[in-house]
């Protein structure tokens, strides 16, 4: 039994000496790579394996301190998602920069609130003027269409055929009236939108002007 204990003690001593030697070798071999395997255990190696690239790894020095961490490789779907997120962020950044440029131009164009309100009021008036002009034109074209229809009606009541040229003029006049009605509708909608947006635009102008004043005061 005593001989067996001596053998076991000798084997333990050899194992401990070998482990210490490996540890010293690892500490003195410069940078290495460390990552987690599928079971979560740490793996050290002098070279990278496909598993390390998939899992992500640390670059460690001879003392076991992490020099840098490298994230795992993304698969095709993850790369597509990352690319989409990056593109979305870039678009948001561009939009924010454009808003900042627009705000700066607005302050340059309207140095005070009175000039801003006057300009926005003029925009609404311009829409109204355009709608008024179209409305007058539409009234004249509607009267012309009514006259043509009356002429065609008189012929039909007298049992006479309506000439082709008259039917063509009626069709063209109807198209003209329809187009003017659509134009008037768009102009009125634009005027209403501009008028409704004045309050929001004035609020934004005040906020931008206040922010610019605060930044200038620092």
N, C-alpha and C positions, 0 to 999 in steps of 0.2 A: 504494500500500500504506500509505503514511504517512497518507493521508486516511482510510482504513478504520480504522486504529488509533485515530485521533482520534475517529471516530464511535462506536467500541466503548467507548472510555474515557468519552465523554460520556454514553452510554446507561447505563453502569455507575454513573456518578455520579448520574444522575437516579433510578435504581432505589434506590440506597443512601439518597438523600435522602428518597424517598417512604417507604421502610421505616422510617427513623428518625422521620419525621413520624407514621406510623401508630402506632409504638411509644410515642411521647410522648403521642399522643392517648389510647391505651389506658391508660397509666399515670395520666392526669389525669382520666379519665372516671368515677371512683368505682368502686363494686362492679360486678363482672361475673360471668358464669357460665362454668364450665369443666367439660367432661365428655369421655369417650372415645367415639369413634365405633366403628363395627363393626370397623374395621381396627386399632383401638387408638391411633389418633392423637388428640391433645388438640384439642378444639374450644373456642374462646372466643366468647361472644356476649353482647349486652346483654339478650337475652330468652331464655326457655326454649322449647325445642321438644319435641314428643312423644318424640323420640329421647333428649333429655336426661332426661326424666322416667322413661323406661324404663331408662336406664343408670345413673341416679344422678349427682349433680353436686356440684361444689364452688362455694361463693360466695367469690370472691376480691376483694381490694381493688385499688386502683390500682397498688400495688407488686407485685402478683402473689401476695400471701400469702393463704393459705386462711383465711377467717373462720369458715366452718362447712361441714360436709359433710352432704348430704342423700342418704339411701339411695334406691335406685331404687324405683319403685312395684311392689307385688306383684300378681301375677295372681290370678285367682279361687281357683285351687287353693292357691297359696302363702298367701293370706289365710286360707283354711280351716284349713290346717296351723298357721299362726301363732295363730289363734284357739283351736284345740284345745290347743296347747301352753300358751297363757296360761290357759285354763280348768283344765288339769291342774295347773299350778303354783299357781293359786288354791286348788284343792281340797287340794293338799298343804300349803299354808300354813294353811288352815283346820284340817286334821287335826292339824298340829303344835301349833297354838294350843290345840285342844281337849285334846290330850294334856297340855300344860302346865297347863291348868286342872284336869284330872283329877288330875294328880300333886300339885298344890297342895292340892286338896280331900282327897286321901289323907293327906298329911302333917298336915293340920289334924285329920282324923278320928282318926288313929293317931299320937300324938306319940312313941311308942317302939315298938320291935320286938315287945315282949311283947304289947302291946295289938293289934297287927296280927295276930300269930299266933293270939291268942285269938279274934279276930273271924272269921278264915278257918276255924279249926277249928269254930266255931259254925255257919258256913254248911254245912260238910260234915255236921255232926250234924243240922241242919235237914232236909237232903235225905234223910238216913237215916231220920229220924223220919217224914217224909211217906211214904217207901217202905214203912216198917213198917206204917203205918196202912192203906195201900192193899193191902198183902199180906194183912193180916187180913181186910179187907173182901172181897178176892178169894176167900179160902178159904171164907167164908160163902156167897158167891154161887155158887161152884162146887158146894158141897154142895146148895144149893137146886136148881141145874140137874140134878144127879145124881138128886135125889129125883123131880123131874118126869119125867126120862127113865125112871126105874124104874117110875113109875106108867103111863106110856105102854107100856112093855115088858110089864108085867103084863096090860094090856088086850089087847095083840096076842097074847100067849101063850094067853090065854083065848078067842081068836077073836072078841073084841069090838072094835068100831071105836073109834078114839081121837077123843074129842070135839074139835070145832074150837077151843073155848076153851083146851083143854089144849095143842094144837099152837101156838096164839098165845102162850101163856105160855112155852112152851119156846123159841120164836123170840125173844121179848123177853129171856128170861133168857140166851140165848146171846149176844145183842147186849151185854147188861150185862157178861157175863164177858169178852167180846172187848175192850170198851172199857177195863175195869179192867186187863187184861193189857197193853194198849198204854200206859196211864198208868203202870203199874209199870215198864215197860221204859224210858220216858222219864225217870222219876225216878231209876232206877238209873244211867242214862247220865249224867244231870246230876250225881249224886253222884260218880261215877267221874271225870268231867271236872274237877269242883271239887277233888277230892283230888289228881288228877295235876297240876293247875295251881298248887297251893300253893307248890311249890318255885320255879317261875318267877316267881310273884307276889312271893314273899319276896325273891328276887334283885333284882327290879325295885325293890322298896321300899327295899332297902339302897342301891342305886345312886342313887335319887332323894334319899334322905336324906343320903347322902354328898356329892352335888353341892350340895344346899342348904346343908350345913354349910360346904363350901369357899367357896361364894359369900358366905355370911354372915361368913366370916372375913377376906374381903378388905376 
